[in-house]
């Protein structure tokens, strides 16, 4: 029997607030992440979905933020690849 060890997630709005970043910019950076990186979508009644992160996902996101601040052109390159 598989037991999920994730017992909570934090919404992107809360992470943005905690990190002092723009939610929109953070969403663009987080679009590079996969479920294995600790990002999930949470759906409720009448909602389109909210991006949320496990603790591991927040750690990965912080690393991505550092990379993007070191090289702001990364997002532009990522969009050109799609």
mmCIF file of the N, C-alpha and C atoms, coordinates in Angstrom:
data_MODEL
# 
_entry.id   MODEL 
# 
loop_
_atom_site.group_PDB 
_atom_site.id 
_atom_site.type_symbol 
_atom_site.label_atom_id 
_atom_site.label_alt_id 
_atom_site.label_comp_id 
_atom_site.label_asym_id 
_atom_site.label_entity_id 
_atom_site.label_seq_id 
_atom_site.pdbx_PDB_ins_code 
_atom_site.Cartn_x 
_atom_site.Cartn_y 
_atom_site.Cartn_z 
_atom_site.occupancy 
_atom_site.B_iso_or_equiv 
_atom_site.pdbx_formal_charge 
_atom_site.auth_seq_id 
_atom_site.auth_comp_id 
_atom_site.auth_asym_id 
_atom_site.auth_atom_id 
_atom_site.pdbx_PDB_model_num 
ATOM 1   N N  . UNK A 1 1  ? 0.835   -1.183 0.000   1.00 0.00 ? 1  UNK A N  1 
ATOM 2   C CA . UNK A 1 1  ? 0.000   0.000  0.000   1.00 0.00 ? 1  UNK A CA 1 
ATOM 3   C C  . UNK A 1 1  ? 0.879   1.246  0.000   1.00 0.00 ? 1  UNK A C  1 
ATOM 4   N N  . UNK A 1 2  ? 0.637   2.136  -0.943  1.00 0.00 ? 2  UNK A N  1 
ATOM 5   C CA . UNK A 1 2  ? 1.392   3.380  -1.048  1.00 0.00 ? 2  UNK A CA 1 
ATOM 6   C C  . UNK A 1 2  ? 0.825   4.422  -0.083  1.00 0.00 ? 2  UNK A C  1 
ATOM 7   N N  . UNK A 1 3  ? 1.706   5.024  0.697   1.00 0.00 ? 3  UNK A N  1 
ATOM 8   C CA . UNK A 1 3  ? 1.282   6.059  1.630   1.00 0.00 ? 3  UNK A CA 1 
ATOM 9   C C  . UNK A 1 3  ? 1.944   7.368  1.216   1.00 0.00 ? 3  UNK A C  1 
ATOM 10  N N  . UNK A 1 4  ? 1.131   8.357  0.946   1.00 0.00 ? 4  UNK A N  1 
ATOM 11  C CA . UNK A 1 4  ? 1.649   9.659  0.550   1.00 0.00 ? 4  UNK A CA 1 
ATOM 12  C C  . UNK A 1 4  ? 2.177   10.378 1.781   1.00 0.00 ? 4  UNK A C  1 
ATOM 13  N N  . UNK A 1 5  ? 3.433   10.822 1.725   1.00 0.00 ? 5  UNK A N  1 
ATOM 14  C CA . UNK A 1 5  ? 4.053   11.471 2.876   1.00 0.00 ? 5  UNK A CA 1 
ATOM 15  C C  . UNK A 1 5  ? 3.834   12.975 2.899   1.00 0.00 ? 5  UNK A C  1 
ATOM 16  N N  . UNK A 1 6  ? 3.199   13.522 1.894   1.00 0.00 ? 6  UNK A N  1 
ATOM 17  C CA . UNK A 1 6  ? 2.906   14.951 1.870   1.00 0.00 ? 6  UNK A CA 1 
ATOM 18  C C  . UNK A 1 6  ? 1.649   15.185 2.696   1.00 0.00 ? 6  UNK A C  1 
ATOM 19  N N  . UNK A 1 7  ? 1.763   15.996 3.725   1.00 0.00 ? 7  UNK A N  1 
ATOM 20  C CA . UNK A 1 7  ? 0.595   16.238 4.575   1.00 0.00 ? 7  UNK A CA 1 
ATOM 21  C C  . UNK A 1 7  ? 0.069   17.656 4.456   1.00 0.00 ? 7  UNK A C  1 
ATOM 22  N N  . UNK A 1 8  ? 0.786   18.500 3.717   1.00 0.00 ? 8  UNK A N  1 
ATOM 23  C CA . UNK A 1 8  ? 0.278   19.847 3.459   1.00 0.00 ? 8  UNK A CA 1 
ATOM 24  C C  . UNK A 1 8  ? 0.981   20.427 2.233   1.00 0.00 ? 8  UNK A C  1 
ATOM 25  N N  . UNK A 1 9  ? 0.354   21.408 1.629   1.00 0.00 ? 9  UNK A N  1 
ATOM 26  C CA . UNK A 1 9  ? 0.951   22.182 0.545   1.00 0.00 ? 9  UNK A CA 1 
ATOM 27  C C  . UNK A 1 9  ? 0.703   23.650 0.846   1.00 0.00 ? 9  UNK A C  1 
ATOM 28  N N  . UNK A 1 10 ? 1.478   24.503 0.178   1.00 0.00 ? 10 UNK A N  1 
ATOM 29  C CA . UNK A 1 10 ? 1.338   25.945 0.357   1.00 0.00 ? 10 UNK A CA 1 
ATOM 30  C C  . UNK A 1 10 ? 1.022   26.567 -0.999  1.00 0.00 ? 10 UNK A C  1 
ATOM 31  N N  . UNK A 1 11 ? 0.006   27.417 -1.050  1.00 0.00 ? 11 UNK A N  1 
ATOM 32  C CA . UNK A 1 11 ? -0.404  28.022 -2.319  1.00 0.00 ? 11 UNK A CA 1 
ATOM 33  C C  . UNK A 1 11 ? 0.653   28.994 -2.814  1.00 0.00 ? 11 UNK A C  1 
ATOM 34  N N  . UNK A 1 12 ? 0.621   29.228 -4.115  1.00 0.00 ? 12 UNK A N  1 
ATOM 35  C CA . UNK A 1 12 ? 1.580   30.138 -4.724  1.00 0.00 ? 12 UNK A CA 1 
ATOM 36  C C  . UNK A 1 12 ? 1.438   31.556 -4.151  1.00 0.00 ? 12 UNK A C  1 
ATOM 37  N N  . UNK A 1 13 ? 0.228   31.964 -3.837  1.00 0.00 ? 13 UNK A N  1 
ATOM 38  C CA . UNK A 1 13 ? 0.027   33.295 -3.258  1.00 0.00 ? 13 UNK A CA 1 
ATOM 39  C C  . UNK A 1 13 ? 0.778   33.418 -1.928  1.00 0.00 ? 13 UNK A C  1 
ATOM 40  N N  . UNK A 1 14 ? 0.670   32.396 -1.104  1.00 0.00 ? 14 UNK A N  1 
ATOM 41  C CA . UNK A 1 14 ? 1.352   32.408 0.200   1.00 0.00 ? 14 UNK A CA 1 
ATOM 42  C C  . UNK A 1 14 ? 2.868   32.361 0.027   1.00 0.00 ? 14 UNK A C  1 
ATOM 43  N N  . UNK A 1 15 ? 3.346   31.532 -0.895  1.00 0.00 ? 15 UNK A N  1 
ATOM 44  C CA . UNK A 1 15 ? 4.786   31.438 -1.148  1.00 0.00 ? 15 UNK A CA 1 
ATOM 45  C C  . UNK A 1 15 ? 5.311   32.780 -1.646  1.00 0.00 ? 15 UNK A C  1 
ATOM 46  N N  . UNK A 1 16 ? 4.592   33.399 -2.569  1.00 0.00 ? 16 UNK A N  1 
ATOM 47  C CA . UNK A 1 16 ? 5.006   34.706 -3.087  1.00 0.00 ? 16 UNK A CA 1 
ATOM 48  C C  . UNK A 1 16 ? 5.087   35.735 -1.960  1.00 0.00 ? 16 UNK A C  1 
ATOM 49  N N  . UNK A 1 17 ? 4.088   35.725 -1.107  1.00 0.00 ? 17 UNK A N  1 
ATOM 50  C CA . UNK A 1 17 ? 4.066   36.655 0.023   1.00 0.00 ? 17 UNK A CA 1 
ATOM 51  C C  . UNK A 1 17 ? 5.244   36.376 0.963   1.00 0.00 ? 17 UNK A C  1 
ATOM 52  N N  . UNK A 1 18 ? 5.478   35.117 1.287   1.00 0.00 ? 18 UNK A N  1 
ATOM 53  C CA . UNK A 1 18 ? 6.567   34.749 2.194   1.00 0.00 ? 18 UNK A CA 1 
ATOM 54  C C  . UNK A 1 18 ? 7.937   35.096 1.627   1.00 0.00 ? 18 UNK A C  1 
ATOM 55  N N  . UNK A 1 19 ? 8.086   34.971 0.299   1.00 0.00 ? 19 UNK A N  1 
ATOM 56  C CA . UNK A 1 19 ? 9.370   35.236 -0.341  1.00 0.00 ? 19 UNK A CA 1 
ATOM 57  C C  . UNK A 1 19 ? 9.521   36.681 -0.808  1.00 0.00 ? 19 UNK A C  1 
ATOM 58  N N  . UNK A 1 20 ? 8.443   37.464 -0.721  1.00 0.00 ? 20 UNK A N  1 
ATOM 59  C CA . UNK A 1 20 ? 8.495   38.853 -1.166  1.00 0.00 ? 20 UNK A CA 1 
ATOM 60  C C  . UNK A 1 20 ? 8.624   38.991 -2.673  1.00 0.00 ? 20 UNK A C  1 
ATOM 61  N N  . UNK A 1 21 ? 7.988   38.081 -3.404  1.00 0.00 ? 21 UNK A N  1 
ATOM 62  C CA . UNK A 1 21 ? 8.037   38.076 -4.873  1.00 0.00 ? 21 UNK A CA 1 
ATOM 63  C C  . UNK A 1 21 ? 6.655   38.303 -5.446  1.00 0.00 ? 21 UNK A C  1 
ATOM 64  N N  . UNK A 1 22 ? 6.614   38.710 -6.697  1.00 0.00 ? 22 UNK A N  1 
ATOM 65  C CA . UNK A 1 22 ? 5.362   38.862 -7.417  1.00 0.00 ? 22 UNK A CA 1 
ATOM 66  C C  . UNK A 1 22 ? 4.775   37.482 -7.705  1.00 0.00 ? 22 UNK A C  1 
ATOM 67  N N  . UNK A 1 23 ? 3.500   37.312 -7.433  1.00 0.00 ? 23 UNK A N  1 
ATOM 68  C CA . UNK A 1 23 ? 2.845   36.032 -7.702  1.00 0.00 ? 23 UNK A CA 1 
ATOM 69  C C  . UNK A 1 23 ? 2.881   35.691 -9.187  1.00 0.00 ? 23 UNK A C  1 
ATOM 70  N N  . UNK A 1 24 ? 2.668   36.670 -10.045 1.00 0.00 ? 24 UNK A N  1 
ATOM 71  C CA . UNK A 1 24 ? 2.676   36.416 -11.488 1.00 0.00 ? 24 UNK A CA 1 
ATOM 72  C C  . UNK A 1 24 ? 4.055   35.970 -11.970 1.00 0.00 ? 24 UNK A C  1 
ATOM 73  N N  . UNK A 1 25 ? 5.101   36.672 -11.507 1.00 0.00 ? 25 UNK A N  1 
ATOM 74  C CA . UNK A 1 25 ? 6.462   36.311 -11.903 1.00 0.00 ? 25 UNK A CA 1 
ATOM 75  C C  . UNK A 1 25 ? 6.812   34.924 -11.385 1.00 0.00 ? 25 UNK A C  1 
ATOM 76  N N  . UNK A 1 26 ? 6.421   34.645 -10.144 1.00 0.00 ? 26 UNK A N  1 
ATOM 77  C CA . UNK A 1 26 ? 6.693   33.346 -9.545  1.00 0.00 ? 26 UNK A CA 1 
ATOM 78  C C  . UNK A 1 26 ? 5.997   32.232 -10.331 1.00 0.00 ? 26 UNK A C  1 
ATOM 79  N N  . UNK A 1 27 ? 4.786   32.487 -10.792 1.00 0.00 ? 27 UNK A N  1 
ATOM 80  C CA . UNK A 1 27 ? 4.060   31.496 -11.592 1.00 0.00 ? 27 UNK A CA 1 
ATOM 81  C C  . UNK A 1 27 ? 4.802   31.205 -12.895 1.00 0.00 ? 27 UNK A C  1 
ATOM 82  N N  . UNK A 1 28 ? 5.370   32.238 -13.512 1.00 0.00 ? 28 UNK A N  1 
ATOM 83  C CA . UNK A 1 28 ? 6.146   32.022 -14.736 1.00 0.00 ? 28 UNK A CA 1 
ATOM 84  C C  . UNK A 1 28 ? 7.366   31.165 -14.467 1.00 0.00 ? 28 UNK A C  1 
ATOM 85  N N  . UNK A 1 29 ? 8.063   31.450 -13.384 1.00 0.00 ? 29 UNK A N  1 
ATOM 86  C CA . UNK A 1 29 ? 9.237   30.662 -13.017 1.00 0.00 ? 29 UNK A CA 1 
ATOM 87  C C  . UNK A 1 29 ? 8.823   29.228 -12.695 1.00 0.00 ? 29 UNK A C  1 
ATOM 88  N N  . UNK A 1 30 ? 7.751   29.057 -11.952 1.00 0.00 ? 30 UNK A N  1 
ATOM 89  C CA . UNK A 1 30 ? 7.301   27.728 -11.522 1.00 0.00 ? 30 UNK A CA 1 
ATOM 90  C C  . UNK A 1 30 ? 6.765   26.890 -12.676 1.00 0.00 ? 30 UNK A C  1 
ATOM 91  N N  . UNK A 1 31 ? 6.417   27.495 -13.790 1.00 0.00 ? 31 UNK A N  1 
ATOM 92  C CA . UNK A 1 31 ? 5.924   26.733 -14.942 1.00 0.00 ? 31 UNK A CA 1 
ATOM 93  C C  . UNK A 1 31 ? 6.949   25.725 -15.443 1.00 0.00 ? 31 UNK A C  1 
ATOM 94  N N  . UNK A 1 32 ? 8.208   25.916 -15.089 1.00 0.00 ? 32 UNK A N  1 
ATOM 95  C CA . UNK A 1 32 ? 9.261   24.983 -15.483 1.00 0.00 ? 32 UNK A CA 1 
ATOM 96  C C  . UNK A 1 32 ? 9.234   23.712 -14.641 1.00 0.00 ? 32 UNK A C  1 
ATOM 97  N N  . UNK A 1 33 ? 8.529   23.743 -13.524 1.00 0.00 ? 33 UNK A N  1 
ATOM 98  C CA . UNK A 1 33 ? 8.551   22.633 -12.576 1.00 0.00 ? 33 UNK A CA 1 
ATOM 99  C C  . UNK A 1 33 ? 7.575   21.529 -12.974 1.00 0.00 ? 33 UNK A C  1 
ATOM 100 N N  . UNK A 1 34 ? 7.917   20.317 -12.564 1.00 0.00 ? 34 UNK A N  1 
ATOM 101 C CA . UNK A 1 34 ? 7.075   19.146 -12.771 1.00 0.00 ? 34 UNK A CA 1 
ATOM 102 C C  . UNK A 1 34 ? 6.600   18.641 -11.412 1.00 0.00 ? 34 UNK A C  1 
ATOM 103 N N  . UNK A 1 35 ? 5.649   17.725 -11.400 1.00 0.00 ? 35 UNK A N  1 
ATOM 104 C CA . UNK A 1 35 ? 5.131   17.188 -10.147 1.00 0.00 ? 35 UNK A CA 1 
ATOM 105 C C  . UNK A 1 35 ? 6.251   16.588 -9.291  1.00 0.00 ? 35 UNK A C  1 
ATOM 106 N N  . UNK A 1 36 ? 7.255   16.005 -9.941  1.00 0.00 ? 36 UNK A N  1 
ATOM 107 C CA . UNK A 1 36 ? 8.380   15.421 -9.210  1.00 0.00 ? 36 UNK A CA 1 
ATOM 108 C C  . UNK A 1 36 ? 9.183   16.486 -8.472  1.00 0.00 ? 36 UNK A C  1 
ATOM 109 N N  . UNK A 1 37 ? 9.045   17.735 -8.910  1.00 0.00 ? 37 UNK A N  1 
ATOM 110 C CA . UNK A 1 37 ? 9.748   18.857 -8.287  1.00 0.00 ? 37 UNK A CA 1 
ATOM 111 C C  . UNK A 1 37 ? 8.992   19.412 -7.088  1.00 0.00 ? 37 UNK A C  1 
ATOM 112 N N  . UNK A 1 38 ? 7.772   18.925 -6.859  1.00 0.00 ? 38 UNK A N  1 
ATOM 113 C CA . UNK A 1 38 ? 7.009   19.348 -5.695  1.00 0.00 ? 38 UNK A CA 1 
ATOM 114 C C  . UNK A 1 38 ? 5.962   20.410 -5.962  1.00 0.00 ? 38 UNK A C  1 
ATOM 115 N N  . UNK A 1 39 ? 5.487   20.495 -7.188  1.00 0.00 ? 39 UNK A N  1 
ATOM 116 C CA . UNK A 1 39 ? 4.411   21.437 -7.520  1.00 0.00 ? 39 UNK A CA 1 
ATOM 117 C C  . UNK A 1 39 ? 3.158   20.634 -7.881  1.00 0.00 ? 39 UNK A C  1 
ATOM 118 N N  . UNK A 1 40 ? 2.002   21.097 -7.440  1.00 0.00 ? 40 UNK A N  1 
ATOM 119 C CA . UNK A 1 40 ? 0.733   20.453 -7.783  1.00 0.00 ? 40 UNK A CA 1 
ATOM 120 C C  . UNK A 1 40 ? -0.305  21.535 -8.053  1.00 0.00 ? 40 UNK A C  1 
ATOM 121 N N  . UNK A 1 41 ? -1.413  21.136 -8.620  1.00 0.00 ? 41 UNK A N  1 
ATOM 122 C CA . UNK A 1 41 ? -2.555  22.031 -8.804  1.00 0.00 ? 41 UNK A CA 1 
ATOM 123 C C  . UNK A 1 41 ? -3.666  21.566 -7.881  1.00 0.00 ? 41 UNK A C  1 
ATOM 124 N N  . UNK A 1 42 ? -4.273  22.513 -7.186  1.00 0.00 ? 42 UNK A N  1 
ATOM 125 C CA . UNK A 1 42 ? -5.363  22.218 -6.260  1.00 0.00 ? 42 UNK A CA 1 
ATOM 126 C C  . UNK A 1 42 ? -6.638  22.805 -6.861  1.00 0.00 ? 42 UNK A C  1 
ATOM 127 N N  . UNK A 1 43 ? -7.678  21.980 -6.960  1.00 0.00 ? 43 UNK A N  1 
ATOM 128 C CA . UNK A 1 43 ? -8.942  22.413 -7.546  1.00 0.00 ? 43 UNK A CA 1 
ATOM 129 C C  . UNK A 1 43 ? -10.043 22.391 -6.497  1.00 0.00 ? 43 UNK A C  1 
ATOM 130 N N  . UNK A 1 44 ? -10.888 23.409 -6.541  1.00 0.00 ? 44 UNK A N  1 
ATOM 131 C CA . UNK A 1 44 ? -12.047 23.473 -5.669  1.00 0.00 ? 44 UNK A CA 1 
ATOM 132 C C  . UNK A 1 44 ? -13.292 23.704 -6.495  1.00 0.00 ? 44 UNK A C  1 
ATOM 133 N N  . UNK A 1 45 ? -14.407 23.838 -5.853  1.00 0.00 ? 45 UNK A N  1 
ATOM 134 C CA . UNK A 1 45 ? -15.672 24.065 -6.538  1.00 0.00 ? 45 UNK A CA 1 
ATOM 135 C C  . UNK A 1 45 ? -15.655 25.452 -7.172  1.00 0.00 ? 45 UNK A C  1 
ATOM 136 N N  . UNK A 1 46 ? -15.918 25.503 -8.452  1.00 0.00 ? 46 UNK A N  1 
ATOM 137 C CA . UNK A 1 46 ? -16.015 26.772 -9.154  1.00 0.00 ? 46 UNK A CA 1 
ATOM 138 C C  . UNK A 1 46 ? -14.698 27.501 -9.348  1.00 0.00 ? 46 UNK A C  1 
ATOM 139 N N  . UNK A 1 47 ? -13.594 26.836 -9.100  1.00 0.00 ? 47 UNK A N  1 
ATOM 140 C CA . UNK A 1 47 ? -12.291 27.474 -9.268  1.00 0.00 ? 47 UNK A CA 1 
ATOM 141 C C  . UNK A 1 47 ? -11.561 26.835 -10.434 1.00 0.00 ? 47 UNK A C  1 
ATOM 142 N N  . UNK A 1 48 ? -10.681 27.620 -11.054 1.00 0.00 ? 48 UNK A N  1 
ATOM 143 C CA . UNK A 1 48 ? -9.877  27.097 -12.149 1.00 0.00 ? 48 UNK A CA 1 
ATOM 144 C C  . UNK A 1 48 ? -8.668  26.316 -11.685 1.00 0.00 ? 48 UNK A C  1 
ATOM 145 N N  . UNK A 1 49 ? -8.326  26.401 -10.447 1.00 0.00 ? 49 UNK A N  1 
ATOM 146 C CA . UNK A 1 49 ? -7.160  25.699 -9.917  1.00 0.00 ? 49 UNK A CA 1 
ATOM 147 C C  . UNK A 1 49 ? -6.139  26.679 -9.376  1.00 0.00 ? 49 UNK A C  1 
ATOM 148 N N  . UNK A 1 50 ? -5.412  26.241 -8.383  1.00 0.00 ? 50 UNK A N  1 
ATOM 149 C CA . UNK A 1 50 ? -4.393  27.054 -7.736  1.00 0.00 ? 50 UNK A CA 1 
ATOM 150 C C  . UNK A 1 50 ? -3.109  26.245 -7.681  1.00 0.00 ? 50 UNK A C  1 
ATOM 151 N N  . UNK A 1 51 ? -2.009  26.852 -8.103  1.00 0.00 ? 51 UNK A N  1 
ATOM 152 C CA . UNK A 1 51 ? -0.714  26.205 -8.005  1.00 0.00 ? 51 UNK A CA 1 
ATOM 153 C C  . UNK A 1 51 ? -0.304  26.168 -6.537  1.00 0.00 ? 51 UNK A C  1 
ATOM 154 N N  . UNK A 1 52 ? 0.231   25.031 -6.110  1.00 0.00 ? 52 UNK A N  1 
ATOM 155 C CA . UNK A 1 52 ? 0.669   24.885 -4.725  1.00 0.00 ? 52 UNK A CA 1 
ATOM 156 C C  . UNK A 1 52 ? 1.946   24.049 -4.697  1.00 0.00 ? 52 UNK A C  1 
ATOM 157 N N  . UNK A 1 53 ? 2.657   24.151 -3.587  1.00 0.00 ? 53 UNK A N  1 
ATOM 158 C CA . UNK A 1 53 ? 3.970   23.519 -3.476  1.00 0.00 ? 53 UNK A CA 1 
ATOM 159 C C  . UNK A 1 53 ? 4.102   22.730 -2.180  1.00 0.00 ? 53 UNK A C  1 
ATOM 160 N N  . UNK A 1 54 ? 4.760   21.591 -2.268  1.00 0.00 ? 54 UNK A N  1 
ATOM 161 C CA . UNK A 1 54 ? 5.179   20.883 -1.069  1.00 0.00 ? 54 UNK A CA 1 
ATOM 162 C C  . UNK A 1 54 ? 6.376   21.638 -0.501  1.00 0.00 ? 54 UNK A C  1 
ATOM 163 N N  . UNK A 1 55 ? 6.839   21.248 0.679   1.00 0.00 ? 55 UNK A N  1 
ATOM 164 C CA . UNK A 1 55 ? 8.045   21.878 1.230   1.00 0.00 ? 55 UNK A CA 1 
ATOM 165 C C  . UNK A 1 55 ? 9.232   21.670 0.287   1.00 0.00 ? 55 UNK A C  1 
ATOM 166 N N  . UNK A 1 56 ? 9.329   20.472 -0.279  1.00 0.00 ? 56 UNK A N  1 
ATOM 167 C CA . UNK A 1 56 ? 10.375  20.168 -1.256  1.00 0.00 ? 56 UNK A CA 1 
ATOM 168 C C  . UNK A 1 56 ? 10.227  21.070 -2.483  1.00 0.00 ? 56 UNK A C  1 
ATOM 169 N N  . UNK A 1 57 ? 9.000   21.311 -2.906  1.00 0.00 ? 57 UNK A N  1 
ATOM 170 C CA . UNK A 1 57 ? 8.744   22.183 -4.049  1.00 0.00 ? 57 UNK A CA 1 
ATOM 171 C C  . UNK A 1 57 ? 9.179   23.610 -3.784  1.00 0.00 ? 57 UNK A C  1 
ATOM 172 N N  . UNK A 1 58 ? 8.963   24.094 -2.572  1.00 0.00 ? 58 UNK A N  1 
ATOM 173 C CA . UNK A 1 58 ? 9.395   25.452 -2.224  1.00 0.00 ? 58 UNK A CA 1 
ATOM 174 C C  . UNK A 1 58 ? 10.916  25.545 -2.284  1.00 0.00 ? 58 UNK A C  1 
ATOM 175 N N  . UNK A 1 59 ? 11.598  24.526 -1.796  1.00 0.00 ? 59 UNK A N  1 
ATOM 176 C CA . UNK A 1 59 ? 13.065  24.505 -1.881  1.00 0.00 ? 59 UNK A CA 1 
ATOM 177 C C  . UNK A 1 59 ? 13.518  24.568 -3.334  1.00 0.00 ? 59 UNK A C  1 
ATOM 178 N N  . UNK A 1 60 ? 12.889  23.774 -4.199  1.00 0.00 ? 60 UNK A N  1 
ATOM 179 C CA . UNK A 1 60 ? 13.231  23.788 -5.620  1.00 0.00 ? 60 UNK A CA 1 
ATOM 180 C C  . UNK A 1 60 ? 12.911  25.136 -6.252  1.00 0.00 ? 60 UNK A C  1 
ATOM 181 N N  . UNK A 1 61 ? 11.784  25.713 -5.869  1.00 0.00 ? 61 UNK A N  1 
ATOM 182 C CA . UNK A 1 61 ? 11.396  27.013 -6.407  1.00 0.00 ? 61 UNK A CA 1 
ATOM 183 C C  . UNK A 1 61 ? 12.394  28.089 -6.010  1.00 0.00 ? 61 UNK A C  1 
ATOM 184 N N  . UNK A 1 62 ? 12.864  28.063 -4.786  1.00 0.00 ? 62 UNK A N  1 
ATOM 185 C CA . UNK A 1 62 ? 13.856  29.039 -4.325  1.00 0.00 ? 62 UNK A CA 1 
ATOM 186 C C  . UNK A 1 62 ? 15.125  28.936 -5.176  1.00 0.00 ? 62 UNK A C  1 
ATOM 187 N N  . UNK A 1 63 ? 15.529  27.724 -5.509  1.00 0.00 ? 63 UNK A N  1 
ATOM 188 C CA . UNK A 1 63 ? 16.701  27.539 -6.375  1.00 0.00 ? 63 UNK A CA 1 
ATOM 189 C C  . UNK A 1 63 ? 16.441  28.106 -7.772  1.00 0.00 ? 63 UNK A C  1 
ATOM 190 N N  . UNK A 1 64 ? 15.242  27.869 -8.307  1.00 0.00 ? 64 UNK A N  1 
ATOM 191 C CA . UNK A 1 64 ? 14.889  28.431 -9.617  1.00 0.00 ? 64 UNK A CA 1 
ATOM 192 C C  . UNK A 1 64 ? 14.885  29.956 -9.586  1.00 0.00 ? 64 UNK A C  1 
ATOM 193 N N  . UNK A 1 65 ? 14.383  30.521 -8.495  1.00 0.00 ? 65 UNK A N  1 
ATOM 194 C CA . UNK A 1 65 ? 14.366  31.980 -8.348  1.00 0.00 ? 65 UNK A CA 1 
ATOM 195 C C  . UNK A 1 65 ? 15.789  32.525 -8.422  1.00 0.00 ? 65 UNK A C  1 
ATOM 196 N N  . UNK A 1 66 ? 16.710  31.879 -7.701  1.00 0.00 ? 66 UNK A N  1 
ATOM 197 C CA . UNK A 1 66 ? 18.115  32.307 -7.729  1.00 0.00 ? 66 UNK A CA 1 
ATOM 198 C C  . UNK A 1 66 ? 18.665  32.264 -9.144  1.00 0.00 ? 66 UNK A C  1 
ATOM 199 N N  . UNK A 1 67 ? 18.372  31.170 -9.856  1.00 0.00 ? 67 UNK A N  1 
ATOM 200 C CA . UNK A 1 67 ? 18.853  31.034 -11.234 1.00 0.00 ? 67 UNK A CA 1 
ATOM 201 C C  . UNK A 1 67 ? 18.308  32.149 -12.116 1.00 0.00 ? 67 UNK A C  1 
ATOM 202 N N  . UNK A 1 68 ? 17.022  32.455 -11.973 1.00 0.00 ? 68 UNK A N  1 
ATOM 203 C CA . UNK A 1 68 ? 16.392  33.476 -12.814 1.00 0.00 ? 68 UNK A CA 1 
ATOM 204 C C  . UNK A 1 68 ? 16.855  34.885 -12.451 1.00 0.00 ? 68 UNK A C  1 
ATOM 205 N N  . UNK A 1 69 ? 17.168  35.105 -11.208 1.00 0.00 ? 69 UNK A N  1 
ATOM 206 C CA . UNK A 1 69 ? 17.682  36.421 -10.823 1.00 0.00 ? 69 UNK A CA 1 
ATOM 207 C C  . UNK A 1 69 ? 19.121  36.592 -11.297 1.00 0.00 ? 69 UNK A C  1 
ATOM 208 N N  . UNK A 1 70 ? 19.879  35.493 -11.332 1.00 0.00 ? 70 UNK A N  1 
ATOM 209 C CA . UNK A 1 70 ? 21.241  35.537 -11.860 1.00 0.00 ? 70 UNK A CA 1 
ATOM 210 C C  . UNK A 1 70 ? 21.241  35.746 -13.366 1.00 0.00 ? 70 UNK A C  1 
ATOM 211 N N  . UNK A 1 71 ? 20.238  35.212 -14.053 1.00 0.00 ? 71 UNK A N  1 
ATOM 212 C CA . UNK A 1 71 ? 20.140  35.334 -15.509 1.00 0.00 ? 71 UNK A CA 1 
ATOM 213 C C  . UNK A 1 71 ? 18.683  35.566 -15.905 1.00 0.00 ? 71 UNK A C  1 
ATOM 214 N N  . UNK A 1 72 ? 18.240  36.836 -15.890 1.00 0.00 ? 72 UNK A N  1 
ATOM 215 C CA . UNK A 1 72 ? 16.835  37.154 -16.199 1.00 0.00 ? 72 UNK A CA 1 
ATOM 216 C C  . UNK A 1 72 ? 16.388  36.748 -17.603 1.00 0.00 ? 72 UNK A C  1 
ATOM 217 N N  . UNK A 1 73 ? 17.317  36.440 -18.490 1.00 0.00 ? 73 UNK A N  1 
ATOM 218 C CA . UNK A 1 73 ? 16.926  36.051 -19.848 1.00 0.00 ? 73 UNK A CA 1 
ATOM 219 C C  . UNK A 1 73 ? 16.434  34.615 -19.926 1.00 0.00 ? 73 UNK A C  1 
ATOM 220 N N  . UNK A 1 74 ? 16.538  33.852 -18.842 1.00 0.00 ? 74 UNK A N  1 
ATOM 221 C CA . UNK A 1 74 ? 16.099  32.445 -18.869 1.00 0.00 ? 74 UNK A CA 1 
ATOM 222 C C  . UNK A 1 74 ? 14.634  32.297 -19.249 1.00 0.00 ? 74 UNK A C  1 
ATOM 223 N N  . UNK A 1 75 ? 13.765  33.141 -18.720 1.00 0.00 ? 75 UNK A N  1 
ATOM 224 C CA . UNK A 1 75 ? 12.341  33.043 -19.060 1.00 0.00 ? 75 UNK A CA 1 
ATOM 225 C C  . UNK A 1 75 ? 12.114  33.317 -20.530 1.00 0.00 ? 75 UNK A C  1 
ATOM 226 N N  . UNK A 1 76 ? 12.813  34.297 -21.066 1.00 0.00 ? 76 UNK A N  1 
ATOM 227 C CA . UNK A 1 76 ? 12.658  34.610 -22.489 1.00 0.00 ? 76 UNK A CA 1 
ATOM 228 C C  . UNK A 1 76 ? 13.079  33.424 -23.337 1.00 0.00 ? 76 UNK A C  1 
ATOM 229 N N  . UNK A 1 77 ? 14.180  32.775 -22.961 1.00 0.00 ? 77 UNK A N  1 
ATOM 230 C CA . UNK A 1 77 ? 14.648  31.611 -23.707 1.00 0.00 ? 77 UNK A CA 1 
ATOM 231 C C  . UNK A 1 77 ? 13.656  30.467 -23.580 1.00 0.00 ? 77 UNK A C  1 
ATOM 232 N N  . UNK A 1 78 ? 13.089  30.269 -22.387 1.00 0.00 ? 78 UNK A N  1 
ATOM 233 C CA . UNK A 1 78 ? 12.151  29.184 -22.158 1.00 0.00 ? 78 UNK A CA 1 
ATOM 234 C C  . UNK A 1 78 ? 10.913  29.364 -23.041 1.00 0.00 ? 78 UNK A C  1 
ATOM 235 N N  . UNK A 1 79 ? 10.397  30.602 -23.136 1.00 0.00 ? 79 UNK A N  1 
ATOM 236 C CA . UNK A 1 79 ? 9.203   30.852 -23.957 1.00 0.00 ? 79 UNK A CA 1 
ATOM 237 C C  . UNK A 1 79 ? 9.498   30.648 -25.434 1.00 0.00 ? 79 UNK A C  1 
ATOM 238 N N  . UNK A 1 80 ? 10.700  30.955 -25.880 1.00 0.00 ? 80 UNK A N  1 
ATOM 239 C CA . UNK A 1 80 ? 11.042  30.757 -27.291 1.00 0.00 ? 80 UNK A CA 1 
ATOM 240 C C  . UNK A 1 80 ? 11.079  29.287 -27.664 1.00 0.00 ? 80 UNK A C  1 
ATOM 241 N N  . UNK A 1 81 ? 11.381  28.414 -26.700 1.00 0.00 ? 81 UNK A N  1 
ATOM 242 C CA . UNK A 1 81 ? 11.484  26.979 -26.976 1.00 0.00 ? 81 UNK A CA 1 
ATOM 243 C C  . UNK A 1 81 ? 10.118  26.345 -27.188 1.00 0.00 ? 81 UNK A C  1 
ATOM 244 N N  . UNK A 1 82 ? 9.076   26.918 -26.616 1.00 0.00 ? 82 UNK A N  1 
ATOM 245 C CA . UNK A 1 82 ? 7.748   26.311 -26.731 1.00 0.00 ? 82 UNK A CA 1 
ATOM 246 C C  . UNK A 1 82 ? 7.168   26.478 -28.106 1.00 0.00 ? 82 UNK A C  1 
# 
